[in-house]
Amino acid sequence: MTDDLLQRRRAARHLCERMLSGPRPLTLRGRLTRLAALDGLDAEPDFYGTDGPVRELEQRTAALLGTEDAVFFPTGTMAQQVALRYGAETTGRDAVALHPHSHLERHERHAYTQLTGLRALWPTDGPHHFTAADLAALGQPYGTMTVELPLRDPGYLLPTWEELTDLVATARTAGARVHVDGARLWNTTTHFGRPLHEIAALADSVYVSFYKDLGGMSGAALAGDAALTAYARTWRHRYGGTLYQQWPAALAALDGLDTVLPRIPEFARHAADLAPALAALPGARLLPEVPPTHEFQLWLPHPAEDLNRAHLALAEQERVWFVSGWRDAAPGLSTAEVSLTGPALDWTAEDVTEVGRRFLDLATAS
């Protein structure tokens, strides 16, 4: 994307009066204004993350997940490396059972191999969660089994509760630790029908993100027992993640826990109403067919260039933000991620159908 096109896209998004997919963007001033409106701003900032809003965020996160403690990290990549390192050191095994489509494998530049010297075992290479049978068939020892909930790249996939508990039991039988890549764990409670602390109780360590879906600025947490979190604070420092002050990110995360997290079940229920309308657009397909969360993939039989052009035209001409970020998956077939959050609550299924057809008309116009 050229700089000119990027600037047009950003300008159009800020001017849009209706948005289907994605959150409403904040300017720098908007972000500062939101932070300035929060309570407790006369308190002292944190000192190297040991107190203040950072410690409050750690305690809130631990309480939500039902763990002994949680440690704030500037990035999820750093948090996950610490979790896998801990698993290798405590079990004496350098292998990690993980999915080839996981964030660890695809979006962290293989940090677990480059920083810690670990190696991956893939129980499956398919675009679906691996099963307990897949894990049992590995035939090799591993120190940590990781599961990404939801598994984003193949379509924000979630197993059933029974499949998940069977997977965890199989890892335990193998003498392995269980780590949940829960960047979007917040989104899973409706599907599993269980609170966060019951889901997190399956694992020895859980990573959560504060900017994915919660609308924070940045940051993540690694949660677990006291031994893990003491280790995590040591290695966070060694990795350069113990910053002098991190209170802006912590305040934004606390705001997300207060204002966004309680609404996520509502997002999921409304997405269940809107998703069939997207699936009914000419040539459309959803992945998964019945999304378990408010995020999923939409596939359309058109080149990505045409769909991105149509999306920008719709945004500039009608001030309506539909579904953006189209990528070619095959000749004449494109995919984009859909995230139906707060702004989408104003849409009906009929709205989706009407705007979707105008969007496709623009995409096929010469």
N, C-alpha and C positions, 0 to 999 in steps of 0.2 A: 504494500500500500504506500503510495507516494505521500509526502508530507502535506501537500495541498489537499489530497483526498481525506487524510486523517483529520486535518483541521476542519474540513467541511462536516465530517461525520460527528466530531465532538460538538461543533456549534449547533448542528441540527438536533443532537440529543438533548442539549440543554434547553432548547426552545420547544421541544415536544410537550404537548399538553396531555397526551395519553400515551401510556407505555404498557405493552403486553409483557415482554420478556426482559427481565433484569431490573435492578434497582434504579431509582431516580438518582442521577449524579449530583455530587456536592462540589461546589467550588471550594477553594481554600478558605475564603471568607465564610462560606456556609458551614464548613467543618468547624472552624474556630467559634462561630456563633453558637453552634450546637454544644460544643464543649463548655463554652462560657455560661450556658444556661443550666449546667448541672449543679447539684448540691455539693457541699463540702469542699469548695475551692479555696477556702481559707486555711486548709491544712497544709502541712509541709509536703513537698514532693518526695519521691522515694530517693534513697541513697544506695546506689548500686543494686537496686531491686530488692533490698532487704526489708522494706517497710512501705508505708504510704499506700497509694492506690495499687501498686504492683502486688504487695502482700495481700491486700484485700481481694484482689482478683484471684490470686492463687487459692485462697481459702474458699471463696465462692465456688470456684471450679471444682475443688476437691469435694465440697459438700454436694454439688449437683451430681458428680460422678460416683459418690460414695466411696472415695479412696482416702487413705490416711493423709495425703498431701498432694500438692501439684506444684510444678515449677514453671514459671513464665520463661519463654524463649522468644528471641526476636524473629525467628523463622521456624516453620514446621520441619524443614529439611534438617536443621541442626538438632531439633528435638528427637527426630526419628533416628538419627545417627547415634545419639546417646543411648536410646532404648536398645538398639541392635548391638551396640558395643557391650552394654551391660549383660545382655543375654548371652553373648559369646563368652564373656569372662566368667560368668557364674555357672555356665553349663560345661565349659571347656570345649565347645563345638563351634567351628567357624562357619558353618553352613546356615543359611536362612531360607526357609520355605516361603516363597512369595509368588505373586501372580505376575506374569510377564507384561500385563497391561497396567500394573499398579503404578502409583505415583513414584514409589521408590525406584522403580525400574526405568520409567519413561521421563520423569521430570526433575530428577535430582542429580543428573550427570553421574550416575553410578557412585554416589558419594560413599555408600557402604563398602564398595570395593576399594576405592581410592584412598579413603581416610582410615579405614579400619582393617582392610585386607580380608573382608568377608567374601563369601561366594554364595551365589543364588542356586536354589533348587526349584525348578518349576513343576508343580504337580500337574499342570495342564498348560497347553498353549492356546486354548480356545477362548473366545470372547464371552466367557461366563465364569462365575465363581467356581473354584475347584471344590470338590466334594471330599467328604471323609474317606471315601474309597480311593480317590486320587491321591490323597495324602498318605494313606496306608501303603499304597503301591510304590512309593518313592524308593524304598529299599535302601535308604541311606540315612544316617543320623543327622539331625539338625538341632541347632540350639534354640532357635526362635521360629515360630510360625506366625506370619503376619497376615492379617485380613483387612482389606480396605472397605469400609462401610460408609456410604455406598461406593462401589467400584465405578469410578467416574468414566474412564475412557471408553469402555464398551457401552455406556448408556446409563450411568448411575444405577447400577444393578445392586439388588439386595437378595440374599438367600432367605429362605423361610427360617423361622425360629428353630425348628427341629434340625434343619440342615446346619445351622450355625452351631448349635449345641453339640451335634455329632462331630463336627469339625474340631471343636475345642477339645472334646473328649479324646479324639484320636491323637491330637498333639500332646495332650497330657500323658497318654499311654506311652508315647514315644519319649517321654522325659524332657519335652521341650517347653519353653515359655511361650506364652501367647501375647502378641502385641497387636493392638487395633490401631490402624491408621484411620482415625476418626475425624479427619478434617471437617467432614460434614456429618458427624455423628448426631448432631442436633436434629437432623432431618429424619431420623430413623424410628422415632418413637411411635408414630402413627402406624407404620407398616408392621412393626413387631408387636404393637399393643402393650408395650412395657415402658416403664420410666427409664430415664438415662442411667440411673445407678444400677438397675438390674441388668441392663445391657453391658455396662462397663464391668460389672462383677465377673463376667466370663473371662476377662483378660488380666494379665499381670501388669501390663502397662497400656495406657491409652493416650494418644495424641489428639488434641482438638485444636482447631483454628478459630481465631477471633475475628477474622475479616471475611472468611468465606461464609456467606449467608447471614452472619450476625451484623455485618456492616461496619466492623471495626476498621481501624487504620492499618494495623499490622499485628503480628504476634501470634503466639501459639502457647499451648501448655502441654507438659508431659505429666501425667498423673499416675500414681501407684502407691506402693507402701513406702515407709520411711527410709528403708535401705536404698530403694531405687532413687528417691528424690534427693537424698544426701549425695549419692553418686552423681545425679544429674546436675546438681549445683557445682560440683567440682569440675565436671567436664564442660559445662556451659562456660565456665571461666576459661578453661584451657582452649576452647574453641573461639574465644573472643566474643562471647555473647552476653557477658555481664557488663552492660552499659551503665554509665554514670547515672543517667536518669531516663526512665521509660514511662513516666506518668502520662503523657498524652495518649500513647497507645493503650495503656491500662484503663484510662478513663473512658476512651471510646469503646473498649471491650466491655466494661461494666455497663455502659449505656446499652450496648447490644443485648446483654443478658437480661436487662430490665425491660427493654422495649420491643425487641425483635423475637427473642427466643419464645416468649409466651404465644406469639402469633403463628409460629411455624405449623402447628397442627391445622390452623385455619387455612394456611397456604396449601397444604396437602389436600384438604377437602375441596377447596375451590378448584385446584388443578384437576381433580378427578372429574369436575363438571366441564372444564374447558378442553381437556386433552382430546376427547372424542371429536370435537369440532375441528381441531387441527388435523386429526387423522382422516377426517372426511373430505379434506381439500383434494382436488383432483390430483391423483398420482401420489398422494402423501402416504408416509408410513412413519409410525412412532417406534422408537427403540428405547426401552422395552415396549411391547404392545400395550400393556397396562402398566403405566409408570407407578412404582411404589412410593415415590416422593414427588415433590413439586418441580423436580428437575429431570430432564430426559432429552433425548435426541429427536429431532424432526428431520426426515429425509424427503427430498423432492426431486423429481426427474427433470432437472434443469441445471445448466452450468452455473457454478458459483458466481462467476462474473456477472451473469444476468440477474441473479437473485440479490447480490449485494448492490448492484446498480438500482434495482427496483426498490430495495429497502431504503436507500438514501433518498430516492425521489419521493417516496411516500412520506418520509420524515420531513423533507424540505417543503413539499407542496401542501401537505395536510397536517403537519405537526403531530404525526402518529408514529410511534416507534413500535415496530412489529417484532420480527425475529431477525437478529443480525449475526454477523460472523460466519457466513457460509463458506464452506470449504469443499473442494472437489473430492469425492470419494471414488468415482469412476467416471468414464466419459458420459456426460449427460446426467450425472447423478451427484447430488450434493447433500451435505448434512450440516446442521447447526444445533447448538445446544439451546434448550429452552429452560428458562428459570422464571416460574410464575410466583412472584413474591407480592409485596404490598401493592404496587401499582396495578397488578393484574386483577385485584379484587374488584375493581370498578368495571371489569369486562364481563359480559354475558357470552354464552356460547354463540348466540346470534351475532354479536359483535365480531367475534373471532371469524365466523363464516363470511360475514360481509367484508371486513377489512382484508381477510385472507384472499378472497377472490380478486379484490382490487390490486393487491400485491402481486398476484400471479398474472393479472392482465398486464401490469407494468413490466414484469419479467419477460413476457413473451412478445411485447411490442417491438417492432423493428426499429 
